[in-house]
Amino acid sequence: MKYIELPRKVLVGENVIDKVKDVASDLGLRGENILVADDTTKKIAGDKIASILGSEIFVAGENALEDVGRLAGKECNYMIACGGGTINDITKLASFRKKIPYINVPTSASHDGIASPQASLKGDKPVSVRAQCPLGVIADTRILENAPKRLNAAGCADVISNYTAVLDWKLAYKEKKEYYGDYAATLSEMSASIVMENAGKIRSNISILVEALISSGVAIGIAGSSRPCSGSEHLFSHALDLICEKPGLHGEQCGIGTIMMACLHKADWKKIKKALEECGAPTTARQIGLSNEDIIKALTMAHKIRDRYTILRNGLSEKQARELAEKTGVI
Ligand SMILES: [Zn+2]
């Protein structure tokens, strides 16, 4: 059996947050609701949405897991996430536990969790877990284009990482007879291609990136797992999250991982690197403040992070890891 979960309403465009009340009522959401934000995103859009919907505001703190627990203990009919990665994940998990729907209003385009059913929180398992899709997504391009450039560049890199995720998925199908879905894989690949082809234009046209991130989330929803958008490059990023005190952003690490994993797949890693540069995403360890040793250690332990068959198969030796990182200019 396989079940597909997708958001029901997705609004992308300028000033679409003004339509939040219509979206909620179209989705049949009414009554008590809680808006989740942090101090910054509360000012960007949270206060405005809360005044339109009469929401109780929940300001997220330092400990995301604690926030999930506190939020899940509150009474309400639905929730609204207003923020970037962590705010979305907190709301996704808390609403899932309560079996109530949520609307996602992203304030940056930094990862493909915007519309996907997967959630991940650092401190929990380093990998993503299935929770639920937002019932509605309101992606206001006026807000998103004003997000910090670093966050949006990380979003580009997270989409570009679909490239090696799909190669890994095909490999698992070929060598391990794992389930493989053509629709989900093609949608994921297409999102990566569109971002790569338009890498230079994304800063002036954020909707290209937003649509690619939403399509990636939809690919995950269709596949029923993160497979189409998460392969060896994500394992590498999860490994960095475990070993580094101050890791880079999720998308940044995945992008750097994609360059190296594409090289292992004997694919065109130089094309990946060029596209990342054009998006303004980092391509070296030093750019995100990581040491050569961090990269090598993460490469050698990535295959043990979770049970997912990828090009890393039984893992890389330290020598192989160093050679790979040096050849691709990551270190
Ligand atoms: Zn990702």
Boltz pocket constraint, residues with backbone or C-beta under 6 A from the ligand:
constraints:
  - pocket:
      binder: B
      contacts: [[A, 111], [A, 112], [A, 158], [A, 229], [A, 230], [A, 234], [A, 250], [A, 251], [A, 254]]
      max_distance: 6.0
